[in-house]
Amino acid sequence: MLPQVRRNGLRRELSAMGALVTLISACAAPSPPPQVADTIASAPPAQVVAPLEPDHCGAADQRQLIGRSRREVPVPVFPALQRVVCSTCAISGEHIPARLNFFFDAQSGLITEVRCG
């Protein structure tokens, strides 16, 4: 067993060494962030994602009307399968995949969205 004086001295030396190690590690330069070009170059190519819902109503053919007046919406052959509604108006909640929906801005009257449902 070490004498009491020597153990106290050893403890002080270990404490001083621990403080020195902490001080040195705090002064170390942080690692640089990854380069954006490296991240982009190593990223896998984007996958083409299919639409969430099949186009049962022909909405894709009518999307050229987005940004135009709601008055340009064609008269439907089957009125039960088409509706023209303002984007802030209340609508019924039933989902009919074959129904074509035209949503327009209430203030401007311009079509903002065309979708099935």
SULTA-V985779 format. One record per pair of residues at least 4 apart in sequence whose C-alpha atoms are under 7 Angstrom apart, sorted by the first residue. I is the first residue (numbers start at 1). J is the second residue. D is the distance in whole Angstrom. If there is no record, write none. Layout:
i->(I & I)
j->(J & J)
d->(D & D)
This chain:
i->(2 & 2 & 3 & 4 & 5 & 6 & 7 & 8 & 9 & 10 & 11 & 12 & 13 & 14 & 15 & 16 & 17 & 18 & 19 & 20 & 21 & 22 & 23 & 24 & 35 & 36 & 37 & 38 & 39 & 55 & 55 & 56 & 56 & 56 & 57 & 57 & 57 & 57 & 57 & 58 & 59 & 59 & 59 & 59 & 59 & 62 & 63 & 65 & 66 & 66 & 66 & 67 & 67 & 67 & 68 & 68 & 69 & 69 & 69 & 70 & 70 & 70 & 70 & 76 & 81 & 81 & 81 & 82 & 82 & 82 & 83 & 83 & 83 & 84 & 84 & 84 & 85 & 85 & 85 & 85 & 86 & 86 & 86 & 86 & 87 & 87 & 87 & 87 & 95 & 96 & 97 & 97 & 98 & 98 & 99 & 99 & 100 & 100 & 100 & 101 & 101 & 101 & 101 & 102 & 102 & 102 & 102 & 103 & 103 & 103 & 103 & 104 & 104 & 104 & 104 & 104 & 105 & 105 & 105 & 105)
j->(6 & 7 & 7 & 8 & 9 & 10 & 11 & 12 & 13 & 14 & 15 & 16 & 17 & 18 & 19 & 20 & 21 & 22 & 23 & 24 & 25 & 26 & 27 & 28 & 39 & 40 & 41 & 42 & 43 & 59 & 116 & 97 & 98 & 116 & 97 & 98 & 99 & 100 & 116 & 62 & 63 & 100 & 114 & 115 & 116 & 114 & 114 & 111 & 111 & 112 & 113 & 110 & 111 & 112 & 110 & 111 & 109 & 110 & 111 & 104 & 109 & 110 & 111 & 82 & 98 & 99 & 100 & 99 & 100 & 101 & 100 & 101 & 102 & 101 & 102 & 103 & 89 & 102 & 103 & 104 & 103 & 104 & 105 & 106 & 103 & 104 & 105 & 106 & 117 & 117 & 116 & 117 & 116 & 117 & 116 & 117 & 115 & 116 & 117 & 114 & 115 & 116 & 117 & 111 & 113 & 114 & 115 & 111 & 112 & 113 & 114 & 109 & 110 & 111 & 112 & 113 & 109 & 110 & 111 & 112)
d->(6 & 6 & 6 & 6 & 6 & 6 & 6 & 6 & 6 & 6 & 6 & 6 & 6 & 6 & 6 & 6 & 6 & 6 & 6 & 6 & 6 & 6 & 6 & 7 & 6 & 6 & 6 & 6 & 6 & 6 & 7 & 6 & 5 & 7 & 7 & 4 & 6 & 5 & 6 & 7 & 6 & 6 & 6 & 5 & 6 & 7 & 6 & 7 & 5 & 5 & 6 & 5 & 5 & 6 & 5 & 6 & 6 & 4 & 6 & 7 & 6 & 6 & 6 & 7 & 6 & 4 & 6 & 5 & 5 & 6 & 6 & 5 & 6 & 6 & 5 & 6 & 7 & 6 & 5 & 6 & 5 & 5 & 6 & 5 & 5 & 5 & 6 & 7 & 5 & 5 & 6 & 5 & 6 & 7 & 6 & 5 & 6 & 5 & 6 & 6 & 5 & 6 & 7 & 7 & 6 & 5 & 7 & 6 & 6 & 5 & 6 & 6 & 5 & 4 & 5 & 7 & 5 & 5 & 6 & 6)
